[in-house]
Amino acid sequence: MKIAILTSGILPVPAVQGGAVENLIDFCLEYNADNHMHNITVYSVYHPNLKLYKILDKTYNQYIFFNTNNWWGKLGKRLYLQKHGGQEYYHYSIEYFLEKAINHIEKKNYDMIIVENRPAYSLKLKGKSNAKLVLHQENDFLNSQVQQYQDIYNSYDLIINTSSYITERVKTINPKDTKCITVLNGIDTKKFYQTPRKNRKQIGFSNEDFIIVYSGRLTKEKGILELIRAIKQLDEIQNIKLLIIGASAYGKDKRSTPFVTELIEESTTIKDKVIFTGFIDYQMIPSYLKTADIAVVPSMWEEPFGLTVIEAMAAGLPLITTYSGGIPEICNGVAILVDRKHIVDNLARAILDLYEHPEKRQQMAAASLERSKMFDKETYAKNFFAALE
């Protein structure tokens, strides 16, 4: 098939700035290049770091880049805003990217257009192509509470969701839905279980420490504040330590936020127990994770999927997490799942349980590693392409 992939209009593909959706697209493109399946054209914003990235085999994968941040791009966005201001579904910079992409798509004869995590793109795509329209959702962006949900839902021929949780949310529009299919996400699992661990002393820990790791964005809904408070409840146990990997935004954006300031202030009384790494390049995450004894993913919202759960499992870590969105689908039977009600107490109890029972940690670590094999990138890409048939 001749396929177009419409990206988010924010982060580039290839995923030189990271991003869950962008990495998933890369996995599919790698698989496509290796298996000679389809002719795929990716529409993406441009980023200077793309020059450092080896573009995949152009026989099967093509890239169309739009520079929305150079002088001409900024002028184009301003003109777009003047012309369409107040009519946008998304931010005008995203809508400008979409307009540029559609102008190119109209001149092509695609069999299929895959929209990545921007359901309302379909409102602008209507009548622009005869291609089959497919939505791939990483987040809960299409349900009976969003604007123009019926028009958006009706415009798609197929909707691929990354968890059964998201599929059920789409079905709030049509309980008898036959468009939806669930394809669970994947990661490069080998990168996590084959990477040697980083030296603890280089981070600021000792070999005698019991290290709990959190990896992810430092935002309120991720539950990191509640995790810090749980560690404070265990303050009497001297060697329990917390490693916090991540920043408040994607990529190397080092700007702080009031919430990050709150986290630092909350941990002041246990500052000898908590280390904030800030942004860590994704290639280095596995070695940091493997320094830990256990991982905690304390999500306080309905997490659509949670790639950090797979990453922790693939690193061979016992896992504590919450009953949130699609998370139970991922770690069913291998993690300690806690209720978000009274979460601080629940986290503290679960951490103490694993601290006191090394044999349980060992069993959970083995189970995590085994289950993570279900989520390798090749399996993901194979299942994704099968869903398109």
URGI-V543959 format. One record per backbone hydrogen bond with DSSP energy under -1.0 kcal/mol. NH is the residue of the N-H (numbers start at 1). CO is the residue of the C=O. Records with the same first field share a line. If there is no record, write none. Layout:
NH: CO  CO
This chain:
3: 39
4: 112
5: 41
6: 114
7: 43
16: 14
18: 15
23: 19
24: 20
25: 21
26: 22
27: 23
28: 24
29: 25
30: 26
31: 27
32: 28
33: 29
34: 30
35: 31
36: 32
39: 1
40: 60
41: 3
42: 62
43: 5
44: 64
46: 66
50: 47
51: 48
52: 49
53: 50
60: 57
61: 57
62: 40
64: 42
66: 44
68: 66
74: 70
75: 71
76: 72
77: 73
78: 74
79: 75
80: 76
81: 77
82: 78
83: 79
84: 80
85: 81
87: 84
95: 91
96: 92
97: 93
98: 94
99: 95
100: 96
101: 97
102: 98
103: 99
104: 100
105: 101
106: 102
107: 104
108: 105
111: 2
112: 2
113: 132
114: 4
115: 134
116: 6
117: 136
121: 118
122: 119
123: 120
124: 121
125: 121
126: 122
128: 125
132: 111
134: 113
135: 158
136: 115
137: 160
141: 139
146: 143
149: 146
152: 148
153: 149
154: 150
155: 151
156: 153
157: 133
158: 133
159: 179
160: 135
161: 181
162: 137
167: 163
168: 164
169: 165
170: 166
171: 167
172: 169
173: 170
177: 174
181: 159
183: 161
187: 375
189: 187
193: 189
194: 190
198: 287
203: 200
204: 200
205: 200
209: 206
210: 239
212: 241
213: 294
214: 243
216: 245
218: 247
219: 217
222: 219
223: 220
227: 223
228: 224
229: 225
230: 226
231: 227
232: 228
233: 229
235: 232
237: 234
238: 236
240: 237
241: 210
242: 273
243: 212
244: 275
245: 214
246: 278
261: 257
262: 258
263: 259
264: 260
265: 261
266: 262
267: 263
268: 265
270: 267
271: 268
273: 270
275: 242
277: 244
284: 281
288: 284
289: 285
290: 286
291: 288
292: 289
293: 211
294: 211
295: 318
296: 213
297: 320
300: 221
303: 301
309: 306
311: 307
312: 308
313: 309
314: 310
315: 311
316: 313
317: 312
320: 295
321: 336
323: 338
324: 322
326: 303
327: 324
330: 327
331: 327
334: 331
335: 331
336: 319
338: 321
343: 340
346: 342
347: 343
348: 344
349: 345
350: 346
351: 347
352: 348
353: 349
354: 350
355: 351
356: 352
361: 357
362: 358
363: 359
364: 360
365: 361
366: 362
367: 363
368: 364
369: 365
370: 366
371: 367
372: 368
374: 371
375: 372
377: 187
380: 376
381: 377
382: 378
383: 379
384: 380
385: 381
386: 382
387: 383
